[in-house]
Structure formats: structure tokens, C-alpha cells
Amino acid sequence: MKKIMKPKQLFLTIFNLFLFYSLLTIQTPASTILTMEETWTDESEETINDLFEQMATNHTNNMLNATSNTQQSKIEKELSKHGVQKMTDSQINNFIKSNNFHPNSNISFWHKDSTYKYKGKKYFIRKIYAKSCGDNNRLDDGGDGCALYTDMSYLMKNTKYLASIYTQKALGLIPVIQWTPYELLFADVSNVTNESHKVTYRSTQTYCWVYVEPYNAKKKGQNLQLCFSTNMVTVSYSQVFAGYKTETKTVKKKKVPYRVPYTKAISSRNFTSKATSYGSTKKAVMYYLGESTQRTSYVEQYRFLGPSGSNKKHTQKLALFDSPNLLK
């Protein structure tokens, strides 16, 4: 007859097996550790990118709706907690080392220093970020009342896709188109004929440039080389559909159809698209070592499309900046 283990004995047995298995898995071969180092990124990197995205969304919403930014200082404090510091004008000029560079007062620059290990060797990394913080600068774009179609009757009944936003991304100098539908704006709408669809939008770019040099604790930041340039774009937009809706009224016991003016507005929708290799430390180090010829990864444009049946579209191409000193 088999002896049945008591609950306490069973727990101790399972715990000992788990402890034994854990001790085995800790003894990882050196090659595995090296692979982990090659793909390692700063744990706070994703949080930093999210914070800059929040700042950009606040900015585009403020431009679109003519409101003021109330989140800026809060987000700046969070960035500081993750080692991202705002740069003064003198720091920017000293870093770029250009007497002709006069930073736009409506663009703020930030930096973060870190180390990165690749194939057993350490590198000093500095990331410079640029974002819009006011009007009239080269990072911002916008359009008012841009037509996706006009003077065209389009029956909305049983229509699934009414409008989408798309972005085009590029890897290095070779354009790679990656179309991604953003949203379905409306559900099924019956008995509506649209004759106009217009979009008003504001967008801003956030840049991240990655600088690299071999790690030297005593001479950090003295021989940095710009090795990778990337961007992301944030868009806030509103749309207006105008046309006629067919309604029936009973007149003298007969149902009579009427065309009633119809308008539907959608406001303050947001969208952010990051370059495929946005802020990639690994790609910057690979370029520094000559293992790769790719030194840029950009979102080049975004596009608003009308419903199927309409060939009208509106495209916004973005100005691209391979280095910070181009943002004069």
C-alpha cells in the first residue's frame, strides 16, 4: 500500500524541486549572457518615450483646440526621475559646437547619458531629444478644412470604412511602406448621403539623436559621434461630415421622404507613429563600428483617406532633420 504524503511534506518536496531547478538555471553559459547584453536596452527607455509622446499629444491638442498646456511641468519632473535633463541654450551650443546655431525658443532640447555593452565592450551613449514647446517652429505642421471629398454624393448605408489615417515609414535611405489603418470612425449609418468630408489637424515631431563613443570613465562625452537619427510624429485632428439624411413624414396619411441637412463632427482624436527603429542604441553602436550603413529611421509622412469610392486623400510630408543643428 502506497504511503500518502501529508500536505506539509508535499509542499516541502515541491519547494526543494523548485529551488534545485532555479539553481540550475542560474548557471547560464557566457555566450547567452553576451547575447542578452547585445539586445539590452535601458529599462526606462519605454517610459521616457511614453512621456515625450504625452508631451507631444498635449501640444497638438492645445494647438488644435486653442487651449493651454497644464501637464508640461508634471511630465518634465517625471522625465528628470528617469535621468532626462532639459538643456540650456549654452549647453546646446557647447554640445553642437556651432557658432551659427541659434536654437528656436519654441523648441526644447533634452539629453540622457547611459552606457551600453555590445560584444563584451562598453560604450558611452548620449541621446539628444528635441520637441516643440510653442508655435512657429519646423517640428510642427497643420491644415484647416482639408477636403477628403466634396461635391460628391456618397451613401453611407452599410459603409464600414469611412476614414482612416496612415503613416509611411522609411528605413535608412530605402523607403519601406508600412500601411496601418488607424480606426473605424463610425458604425453603420443608414439613410445618410454625405457630400463633404473635411479634416483639420495639427501635428508635431519628436526627435531622438543617438551619439556613441567608447566608454572611458574619465573622458565621458568628449569624443561623441552622431550615429543614429530618428523621429516620431503625433497628430491631433477633427473631422466634419456634411450632407443630407432622408427622413419620412406622414402628410395627409401618406409617407413623404424629405432630405434634411446632416452634419456630424468628430473632434480631438490623437495618433502617434514612431519610426521603426526609434531611438535604437544597438543600431547606433552598429553604425559606429561599421557593422551597418543605416544611420536614420524616419516617419516621412502621414495621410488622411476618405471612404472607399473616393480617390481624394490628403498627405502631409514631414521635414526631416539628420542632426540637431538643422533646427535653427
C-alpha positions, 0 to 999 in steps of 0.5 A: 500500500502506497504511503500518502504524503501529508500536505506539509511534506508535499509542499516541502518536496515541491519547494526543494524541486523548485529551488534545485531547478532555479539553481540550475538555471542560474548557471547560464553559459557566457555566450547567452549572457553576451547575447542578452547584453547585445539586445539590452536596452535601458529599462526606462527607455519605454517610459521616457518615450511614453512621456515625450509622446504625452508631451507631444499629444498635449501640444497638438491638442492645445494647438488644435483646440486653442487651449493651454498646456497644464501637464508640461511641468508634471511630465518634465519632473517625471522625465528628470526621475528617469535621468532626462535633463532639459538643456540650456541654450549654452549647453546646446551650443557647447554640445553642437559646437556651432557658432551659427546655431541659434536654437528656436525658443519654441523648441526644447532640447533634452539629453540622457547619458547611459552606457551600453555593452555590445560584444563584451565592450562598453560604450558611452551613449548620449541621446539628444531629444528635441520637441516643440514647446510653442508655435512657429517652429519646423517640428510642427505642421497643420491644415484647416478644412482639408477636403477628403471629398466634396461635391460628391454624393456618397451613401453611407448605408452599410459603409464600414470604412469611412476614414482612416489615417496612415503613416509611411515609414522609411528605413535608412535611405530605402523607403519601406511602406508600412500601411496601418489603418488607424480606426473605424470612425463610425458604425453603420449609418443608414439613410445618410448621403454625405457630400463633404468630408473635411479634416483639420489637424495639427501635428508635431515631431519628436526627435531622438539623436543617438551619439556613441563613443567608447566608454572611458570613465574619465573622458565621458562625452568628449569624443561623441559621434552622431550615429543614429537619427530618428523621429516620431510624429503625433497628430491631433485632428477633427473631422466634419461630415456634411450632407443630407439624411432622408427622413419620412413624414406622414402628410395627409396619411401618406409617407413623404421622404424629405432630405434634411441637412446632416452634419456630424463632427468628430473632434480631438482624436490623437495618433502617434507613429514612431519610426521603426527603429526609434531611438535604437542604441544597438543600431547606433553602436552598429553604425559606429563600428561599421557593422551597418550603413543605416544611420536614420529611421524616419516617419516621412509622412502621414495621410488622411483617406476618405471612404472607399469610392473616393480617390481624394486623400490628403498627405502631409510630408514631414521635414526631416532633420539628420542632426540637431543643428538643422533646427535653427 
